[in-house]
Amino acid sequence: MKHKTFSSEGHLHEACGVFGVYSPCEADLAPLVYGGLFALQHRGQESAGIVIYGKEGLSACHGMGLVSEVCGQPEYNRLQKGHVACGHVRYGTTGADSRQNIQPLVINHHRGTLALAHNGNLTNAGKLRTEMEDGGAVFYTTTDSEVIAYRILQELLHCSSLEEAAGRTMQQLEGAYSLVIGTGTKLIALRDPFGFRPLCLGEGADHTLIAASESCALDAVGARFVRDVRPGEIVVMDSDGFHSYTSFCEKVPRRLCVFEYIYFARPDSVIDGSSVCLARQQAGALLAAQKIIEADVVIGVPDSGLDAALGYANASGIPYAIGFTKNKYIGRTFIAPTQGERESGVGMKLNPIRSVVEGKRVVLIDDSIVRGTTCRRIIEKLRQAGAAQIYMCVSAPPFVAPCFYGTDIDRADHLIANQHSIEEIAQMIGADDLSFLSLENAHRLTGRDEGFCTACFGGGYPTAVPEEGEKNMFEKELQLPV
């Protein structure tokens, strides 16, 4: 919800990743889901989980950590063959990073078992949960995802099908949610009416039907991309193929999170018909057109700054070069216990290539500035490597407002651009000059403005937002009085 936390480096955390499979014949689905989740690992590294429906009921493998770590456990080898499977990689925006909040959530009810994996964040989770608790509901996690699951089950008492129950639930939910929901006989994929978070469909070998957060996951398992799930759409996958339902929600303007293109998604993904890689190159080209800079070399901060740097170089005519060596054994969310260790961690992760920057006027491209800690350290390293001048360009507008839709963008007073001018930020991070992508150009990344959410950049919230709340708001309910 409102008060979220950053990694200790000041980087943004990813959103979550979901992956679901329906197979018309009983099959060994565990390797397929593993491959899909592995491709989505960039979207969340807190925990991972797989649930499979087979002849003998439900089997599951879940745990804290990366997909490779979780699936290295003995329970992975005990996953049975089945017709339906759901998988999830998590970075939580509501609820603590604990085992109880690992997804997919599995809930038993009188008509069977439901497994649910969620990417997004509800803005009315607190209100809905309070209503259900007042009616006698008991919650076992502290996530907004359980609120969705319970609401669906409540509606299922009055509906003839799970898809109808999901549709009626969508009418009560506010905020961002891309979901895969599994039962013993079908897989359901649905996306909120604004389409805040991506979700796509694919077809694999032996007529398996797949839903995934990004198309890169389909590529990873050798599946064919079919199409994106449309905002407000419910897609049912069963023995008769794909079935689409679009009548449950009132149509609203599309508001895909523009930061999916700038940072979150993998560059080899295609979201709503647009290449992530090309969108990042376009961001760089638009940056170059905004301001003429006399420089000798353009370099990008790995990884999401690289494509933008290439686009900047191509548009400006300034040579592009690989300016950093990245230690691939340190993840995107490196955490250390002290501030000194946190800052030195940047040096452990990235090291400038002296021969590229020494004596040069350098255009440095990165995807964002949150608190300024990381870019200040990177600029210091470039100075130590002999860079003569450093012009920093950011391929996103300044963060000035918190996000309520599943992106870990903190409250306003923790955002450096909310508290300081661009000139002040440049001085604070040690850059000779600093520029950001304009809000207007953020809408031009794909060559067509089909509607993006730019609320964190000051573009206004598409929905009502909670007046108060925090990431661990539901944890407080578990504290017993002394």
N, C-alpha and C positions, 0 to 999 in steps of 0.2 A: 504494500500500500504506500503511504506517503513517505515515511522515513526509511530509506534504504541504505545499504552499506556498499562501499567500494572494496575492491581488493586493496591490499595494503600499499600497492604501487600507485593507486589513484586511477587505475584503468577501469573501464566499464566492464562489468560482467556480461556474459552472453545471456540470451534468452534460453528457453528449454528446446529440446528436440523430441519429436514424436515419430513413431514408425509403426505401422500396422500391416498385417498380411491376412488375406483370406485365400485358402487353397480348396478347390473343389474336391480334391482327394486327400486322404491322410498323408502327410508329408513331414519330413524332418525340417521344421521351420526355424529351429534355433540358429543355425549358421546364417540363414538369410537375415534374421532380425539382428544378429550380431554385426553382420556387415553393414546393414543400414545404420545402426546406432554408431558404429565406428566412424562412418562418414559424417555423422552429425555431432561428433564429440566436441567440436568447436562451440556448440551452442550451450554446453553445460558440462561441468566436470565435478560437481558435488557428489552425484550419485547416478546409478544406472539400474534399470530393471527390465526383465523380460517375463511375460506371462503367456503360457500356451494352453489352449483348450484341447484335450485329447480324449480318447475313449475312456480313460480311467479318471476323468475329471480334469482338474486344473493343476498345472505344475508351474513353478515360478523360480526365478533366480534374480536376486536383487542385493544391493549393498552400496556402501559409501565408496566413492572413488571413481576411477576411470572405467570405461567399458572393458578394457583388457584385464584390469584387476578384478572386477566383479565377475566377469565370465571365466576367470581362471579358477574360480571356486568349484569345489566338488558338485555343488548343486546344479551348476550349468550342465554337467555331463548327465544329470538325472532328468533333464527336461525331456518330456515325451513328445512323440510325434502328434500332429494334430491338424485341425482345419483352420483355426484362428489363432493369431498371436498378436500381442501388443508390446511395444517397447518404448522406453523413455530415457533420456538423459536430462539431468536437472541442474539448473541454477535457479534457486528459489527467489521469488520476489514477494511472496507472502508465506510465512512459516519458516522456522529455523531449519538449518541444514543438519537434520538428524534422521536416524533410521526410520522413525515413524512416518516421515514425510516422503519417503522414497516412492516413486511411481513406476509402473502403473498401480493405481489404487485398485484393490479388489474388494468388492462388497457383495456379500451373500444376501439374497432376499427370497421371498416365498416363491418367486417364479424362476429362480436360477441364480447365476453369478454374473456380475458385471465387472469388467476391467476398464479403467479409464486412464488415459494419458493426456495431459493438458499443457499447452504452451500459451501463455498470456497472463493476464491479471484482471480480476474483476474489480470494478470500482464500487460495487454495492454488496460485496461479500459480507461485510460486518452486519449490514441490515438484514440480509437474508438469513444469516446464521442465527442471529438473535431471534428472528421470527420462528425458526425451526426449533431452536432450543426451548423457547417458550411453549412450543407445542409438544415437547417431550423428546425431541431428537437428542441423541448422544453422539458426540464427535470424538473420533479417535486420533485424528491428526490436527495440525494447526495450519492447514492449507486451504486456500479458496477452492482448490480442485475438489475437495470432499464436499463442499457446499454444492457444487454442480452435480456431483454424483447423487447425493441425497435428494436433491430437487427432482432429478430425473426419475428416481425410484418412487418418489411421492406421486408424480404425475402418472407413472406406469400403473398405479392402482386404478386409474380411471381411463386408461387407454388400451387399445387393442394391440399396439405394437410399440417397440422400443423407439422407433424413429418418430412416431407421433408424440411420445413422451418427451423425447429430446427437443422436438419442435416447440412444444408448449413450454418447455423450460427456457428455450432461447428467448421467448417473449418476456421473461422475467429477469434475464441476466443483463447487466450493463458492464461495458468494458471489453477487454480483449480475450478471445478464447478460440484457439484452434485445437480440436479434439479428435482423438481416435478412441472409439469405444468398442470393446469386443464382448461377444457372448459365445456360447457353444456353437452357434449356427450362422452368425453373420458378423461383419465388421462395419462400423459406421464411422464416417469422417464428416466433420462439420466445422464451419468457420463463421465467426461472428459477422453481423451485417455490415460492419465497417471494413472487414478484412484486414485488421491491424497486423496480424501475423500470417506468414505464408503457410500454405498447405497444398500439396499436389497429389495426383493420382498416377499410378503406373500399372503396367502389366508385365509379369515375369514369365519364366518358363513354366510349362505345364498349366498355363492359364491362371496362375496365381495373380491376385489383385492386390495392389499395394497403395497405401496412403503414407506420405512422408512430409516432413516439414520443408525439405528442400529437394530439388531435382538431383543434386549431387548424390544423394542416398540411393536413388533409383539407378544411376549410372554405376555405383559401387557394387550393386548386386546383379548387374546385367539386365535390368528391367527397362522396358520401353516407356518413355514419358507419354502419358495420355493427355492430360490437361490439368490446369489448376482447379482446385475447389473454389467456386465463386463465393464472394461475400454473401452471407446469409443462406448458404446452400447446405443441405444435408445429403450426403451420398451414402447409400447402402450397398455393400458388396456381399453377395451371396452366390448360391449355385446358379443363378440366372444372370449373373454379371453385375454391372453398375446400374443403380436406380437413383435418380435425382429428384429431390423435393425442394421447392423454392417458395412455397406459399405460406410458410409459417411466420416470416418476418417482413415487416414493412421495409421497403427499399430506402436506403439512405446513401449519401455520397460516399464513395470509396475513400478509405483513409489508411492505406498500407503505411506502416512505419518506414519513413524514408531512410532511417538508419540501418535497415536491413541491407540496402544497397551500399551504404557508406562503410559499414563495419561488420555487422553481425554475420551475414550470409557468406558462404564460401564463394570465391570468385568464379568457380566453374558451375555455379547454380544459375538457373533461369527462373525468375520469379514474375508471375503474371505477365509472361511474354517478353520480359526484358532481361538481358544478360547482366549479371552482377559485375563481371569484369569490365564490360564496356561502359556501364554506368559510372564506375570508379575512374576510368580513363576520361570520361566526359567531365567529371568533377574537376579533374586536373586541368583539362582544357579550358573550362570556364574560369578557373582560378587565374590561369595565365592571361585570359582576356580581360580580367578585372583590373589588372595592374601590371605595368611594364617594369620588369626588374632586370638590371644589368648584372649577369652572373656568369660563372664559368661551368657549373655543373649542377644537375638536378639529381637529388637522391631521395629515396623514400624510406620511412621507418617501417621495417617489416612487421606484419605482413600486409595489412590492408592499406598501407601508404604506398606500396610499390606500384600498383596499377595507376593510382592517381598521379604519381610522379612521372610515369611513362607518358600519360596523357598530357601533363604539363610540358614535358620536354618536347613532345611532338608539336604542340601548339605554339610554343615559344621559340623553338629553334635552338634552345640551349641543350647541350649534350646531356644524355641520361647515363647514369652509372649506378652500379651496385655499391652503396657506400657503407654498408654494415655487414659484418658477419654475425649470424644469429646462432646462439647455442641451442640446438634443437632438444637438448635434454632438460631444459627449464620451460615449464608450461606457461600459458598465457596469464595464469593467476598465481605467480610465484609469491609466497607469503613467508615473511621472516618476523621474529618476535620483537625486534627493536627497530627504531627509526633509522639508525646507522646501517643496520643490515639490510633494511628495505631499500635504502638509496643505493647501497653498493650492489644490490641485486640487479639493478638496471645495467651496471657494468658487466656483471656476470652473464647477462642475457644477450646484450648487444655490444659489439665492439666496432668502432669505426675502422675503415681501411685507409690507413694513412696515405698511401700512394694516390688515392682518389681525391682526398680533400685537402691535403697539405698545400698551403699557399693559395688556395682557391676561394673564390666567392661562391658560396654554396646556397642553393635553394633547397630547403629541407621541407619535405611534405609529410604530414601525419594526418590521421583521420579525425582527431579531436583533441581538445584540451579540457580536462576536467578540473583538477586542482592545480595543475602546473608542475607538480613534483617530478613527474617522469620526464617531461620535455626539458625541464631545466637541467636535469642530470644528463640527458642526451646531448644537449647543447654544450655543456661543460666538457663532455668527452670529445666532441668535435673540435673544440678549442684546443684541448690537449693534443689532438692529432694534427694540429697546425692549420685548421681552417682560418682563412683571413677574415671573412665576413659570413654571417649566417642570416639568411632571410627565411623565416619560417612561414609556411603557407599551410592552412588547415582546410581539408576537403569537406568540411561541414561548417555550418554557421556556429556562432558561440552558444554554448548551453547556458540558458538563463532561467529555466523553469524545470521543476521535477516532472518525471514521467509516471503515469498511473496505469500504463498499459503493458507492463511486462518487461520494461527495460530498466536496468539498475542505474537510473540517473537521479542523484540524491536531491535532498531539499535545497532550496535556492541559496541559502546562506553558506552552503558547502561548494558552490559552483563559482570558480574564480571569475568567470565572465559576468556573473550577476553582481559581483562586488567591485569590479575594477574595469576601467576603460581599456581599450585595446593597447593604447600607448603604455599604460601602467603594466599590463600583462607582459608586454614585450620586454620592459625593463626588469620585471620580476624573474622572467625565465632566461634572461641574458641574450636575447636575440637582437640583432641590429634592426630588424624590421619584422612586423607580424601582420598577416592578413588572413581573413576567414572567407569561406565561400558565402556569398550573400544568400539571404532567405529566398529571394526571387530565383536565383540560380539553383537552389536545392530542389525546386520543383521541375527543373529541366534536365535532370540526370538521365532520364530514359528517352529524351527527345519528344516526350508527350506528357503533359501533366494530366494524368488520369485521376489525381487526387491522392495526396500524401498527408500523413499526420506529421506536422512539424511543431507540435506543442512545446517540446523541450527547447526549441529555438525561438520561442515567443510567437509561434504561429496560431495560438489559440487551441483550446481543448475541444475535440469533437463531441464529447459527452460531458454530462455533469460529473464532477470529481468530488471525492470525499473531503470534507472540511478538515478532518483529522484522521489519524491512523498511522500505523507503522508496520514495517515488515513483519515483526514478531508480535503483532497485536493479539493474536489468539493464544500466545504462550502465557500471557498474563492470567488467562482463565484457569490455567493448570496449577497456579501457585496457591497453596493452601495457607490460610491464616495461621500465624504463630500462636 
